[in-house]
Amino acid sequence: MVLQYRATRLRTTSLSSHLTIRPFFINGILVVGSVVLFIAGVECTLRITGLQTVQPNPPQIYQTSEDPRISYELKPNLDREPAYKAHVSTDAHGFRLNAAQQSRTNNQQPVIVLLGDSVTFGYGVDNDETLAAQLEQLQPDHSVINAAVPGYSLTMEVAAYETKIAEMNPDAVVIVFFWNDLDGFLPGKLDEMGILRSHDWQPGQDDCMPITEGILSIIPRQCWLNSHSALYKAMKKIINLRQSKTKQKVDRTPVVAEQETVNAKHLEEYGRILRSFSRILPERRFFVIWPDNNMHTATRPSLREAAEANGFTVIDLYDLFGNTVETLPWDTVHPSPESIRKSAEYIAPFLNKP
């Protein structure tokens, strides 16, 4: 009787255990299924809305230049072509236009030319928010030409001036310097998809740059996901932006002895190119120093000295911003429209001086 009771109890306990485990597995499957469906839904939404593409989708605003010294240039006659969350219009020379220049039928005004890279070009801002557009509003008796192109180095600016700008006989030239101009002087290149590359980039070179910090760094096959998952690419952008913003705050923290990031030889080479360039520029020439996150207390005086020695009026925007220029919300380098407006108001009085 006792044995029968024990056997019945064991069967009951075993059945109870099975009944307990079964809902656990069902709930687990439901949770996993819900997560998979959620990820798939986000993936589809990103692709359908175009918020994030899987394959590279560079702006179609560049073309290869016939001059190997220039390498690439903006396409001419663009009409509000989407690029960098903004729109880009260009004239027949491939210079970026603003609305006033597009509607102007006869331009006999003196010309001021701006040379520079993506900061001067107006990365992430519309045609009427660029530095050239803002300066033209403050210089109504001049036409301010935006000859800047993202990624241009000083050597590329020299070549562009010789082939496209010198014939305009500009009244003044403004070179807008940013500190990455000292990273190198060989021209970048445009690949077959329209993506800007460094001068030493080779086709097929792996550029997936996986996430290396935080819990997401343990995700397997990140390079495969980089070319197949819109969700992964969106997460990587968010993480990289957050890390960049954090680093930006750290870089702007005052320190007793700032660590200088400028290569002294590159600074010397930049001065040599600037000296040669100054010989073909008009008498009215200006050199604008655009701040990054560092104060460059050790090298900025040398840069100013090199520009002034070659006849440039130096306009140091560190005097306006220090090293805390407001940037775009999704960026840690390129200035916001408000920063560009303030810069134009600061620069304009220098241009008005005889």
Secondary structure as UniProt FT lines:
FT   HELIX           2..49
FT   STRAND          62..64
FT   TURN            68..70
FT   STRAND          72..74
FT   TURN            76..77
FT   STRAND          81..83
FT   TURN            84..85
FT   STRAND          86..88
FT   TURN            92..93
FT   HELIX           99..103
FT   STRAND          111..115
FT   HELIX           118..121
FT   TURN            122..124
FT   HELIX           127..129
FT   HELIX           131..138
FT   TURN            140..141
FT   STRAND          143..146
FT   TURN            150..151
FT   HELIX           154..160
FT   HELIX           161..165
FT   HELIX           166..168
FT   STRAND          172..177
FT   HELIX           179..182
FT   STRAND          189..190
FT   TURN            192..193
FT   STRAND          196..197
FT   TURN            199..200
FT   TURN            203..204
FT   HELIX           215..218
FT   HELIX           222..226
FT   TURN            227..228
FT   HELIX           230..251
FT   HELIX           264..278
FT   TURN            279..280
FT   STRAND          285..289
FT   TURN            297..299
FT   HELIX           300..309
FT   TURN            310..311
FT   STRAND          313..316
FT   HELIX           318..321
FT   TURN            322..323
FT   TURN            329..330
FT   HELIX           337..352
//
